[in-house]
Amino acid sequence: MTSDEYAAALEDERRARNERAKYVVRDVGPGRWFLVRQNGAQQAWGITSYTTPETAQLAADILNRLKEDEA
């Protein structure tokens, strides 16, 4: 495997890992938005709830960006 092929394989692995799970915001009722980690099969695990959708979305955006940088 050449170094270019190896770099391409690492990039493919990073992209696949980033696509597997994402942090998303769900509206769960009046005045409550829930931040969840959701996998490709749409299964989700709750993390915390927020009282404003903007704060919840900001948290999701930051966590998704950190996840991308980590990969």
Stockholm file with secondary structure:
# STOCKHOLM 1.0

chainA/1-71         MTSDEYAAALEDERRARNERAKYVVRDVGPGRWFLVRQNGAQQAWGITSYTTPETAQLAADILNRLKEDEA
#=GR chainA/1-71 SS CCHHHHHHHHHHHHHHHHHHEEEEEEEEETTEEEEEEEETTSCEEEEEEESSHHHHHHHHHHHHHHHHHHC
#=GC SS_cons        CCHHHHHHHHHHHHHHHHHHEEEEEEEEETTEEEEEEEETTSCEEEEEEESSHHHHHHHHHHHHHHHHHHC
//
